Amino acid sequence: MFARFLVGFNLLLFVALALGTLINPEAVMASVGLSAVTGSGLIEFQVLISGTFFGLAALLAGGAFAGRSMARVLSGLLTLYVTWLIARLIALSSTSPDQRETLLFLIFEAAMIVLLLLASYLEKRSRQRSIFSRDL
């Protein structure tokens, strides 16, 4: 149940980020300290960010609701958050952030990693209990 909640939360988060970027890219850019120099730059930002988050949402939905094992879906989400955290830490090692959101994203990514590890552990235990109960 906890694993499905985390997957559902991330699915909604990714769709919201994709829609927000598609509908109001200037607000999203301003929230992270970016601005587009040209209309083409704005379009590319929309395509890259909203397209990526729509794609991640589609992969999550396909994995979580198309009969894939929840452990696999959690593993994919965990990989995503770990790579984001590593990239953020590398970037922070060479550049000092000038907005607090950068550090808030780091905290969110670290918290999500912990929650996903917990969900993976609980999912594994649940699967093991159900395997043993069938043997009886």
Sequence and secondary structure as in RCSB ss.txt:
>XXXX:A:sequence
MFARFLVGFNLLLFVALALGTLINPEAVMASVGLSAVTGSGLIEFQVLISGTFFGLAALLAGGAFAGRSMARVLS
GLLTLYVTWLIARLIALSSTSPDQRETLLFLIFEAAMIVLLLLASYLEKRSRQRSIFSRDL
>XXXX:A:secstr
 HHHHHHHHHHHHHHHHHHHHHH HHHHHHHTT   SSHHHHHHHHHHHHHHHHHHHHHHHHHHHTT  HHHHHH
HHHHHHHHHHHHHHHHHHHS  SSHHHHHHHHHHHHHHHHHHHHHHHHHHHHHHHHHHHH 
